[in-house]
């Protein structure tokens, strides 16, 4: 996980959990490297402990979409998680990182996205074991 935000130290200290809205909280953008399962699916798991449910998201083609960009904002108290093939800092940054991807003329890529809800602690624990 790498924060691409102004306050990197705060992002690193709090990236696994965030609590109620705070007026002084700054928007945060984190880039997670995801591991694909044997069948090529990869993605994050977000849980709300107090409700015993979790949201999972997975994208096919783990090598083509190896990142998940997590954006946390205060105004509407929103969290967005998006599968990605780049860090989102521009082509020059991805070129330096060696992550800049190209699509040849006439080429195409197809991806599938799965979004699901896990209900209950046992379902969350089973899914977490499956993706680690």
N, C-alpha and C positions, 0 to 999 in steps of 0.2 A: 504494500500500500504506500502510495506517495501523495502527500498533499500538494496541490498546486493552488495555493491560496496565500494571502498576505501573512497570516499568523500561523506559520507552520508548527511551532511548538504547541500551541493550543490545539490544533487539529490532531497532532500525534497523541496528545495526552487524552483526548476524549473521543477518538474515532469509533470505538466499539459501542458507545452508549451516549445518548443525549436525553436530557430531561425536559422539564417544562420550559416554555418560551421565556427568554430574558431579553430585556430591551437593549442591553449592551453586547449581545452576542453578534458576532460578525459572520456573514455568509462563508461557507466552507465548501471547497471542491476537493474531493479525494479520488485518486485513480487507483483501483485495485487490479492486480493481475489475477486472473481467474484460471483455475486448472480445469481442463476438460476431462470428463469421465471417459471410460473406455468406448462409449458409443458416440463421442464427439460433442456432447452437450456440456455447457459450462455456465455458471451464473451464481449470483449471490443469494443469500437468505437473510431476510429482515424479520425480526420477531418483536412482538410487543409482550413482554413478560407478564404484565399485569392482566392481560386478556387471554393468555394461553393460546395464542394463535400467531401464525407467521405467514409472511408473503414470500414466495420464492419466484425467481425469474431465471430462466435458462435460455440460452441461444445456441443454435446448432453451429457447428463449424468453429470449435474452440480456437483453432490456429488462426482463423480469419478474423475472429472477434475475441481477442485474448484479454480485453480489458473491460472493466465496469466502472463507469464514472458516476460517483455519488455526489449529489449537490444538496447541501442543507442550507435552508434560508429561514430567517426569522420572521419577516413581514407577514407571510401567510402560514408560517411554521410548516414548511413543506420539506419533504425529502424526495429527491428524484434519483433513480438508479437506472442507468442506460448502458446497454452493451455497446462496445466501441472497438474500433480498430486503430485508434490513435489517442494520444494524450490530450488533445484539444488545445495545445499551446501554439499551434501553427505548423506548417509544413517544414520550416527550417528546424524547429525543435525536434520533430519526429525524424528528420533526416539525420541529425546529430545522434539521436538515440538508436538509430538503425531500425526504427519501427515504421518508417514511411512506406505505405503500400501503393502499388500501382495496379491499374486495370488496363490491360492492353486494348487498343481499338477493336471494337466489336465484341469484347469480352463481357462476361457477366458473372455475377455471384448471386446465389440464392441462399437466404438464411431463414430459419424458422424461429419463432419466439414463443416460449411457453411461460405463462403466468399462472400461478396457482396459490391456493390458500391451504395451509396446514392447520387443522383444528385439533388442539390438545397437545400437551407436553410430550406424549409418546410419539405422535406423528412428527413433531419437530425434532425430537432426539433421533428418531430413525432416519429422517432426511439428512440431518447434520452428519450422521455416521456415514451415510451413502456418499456425501460430497467431499469428505475429508480423506 
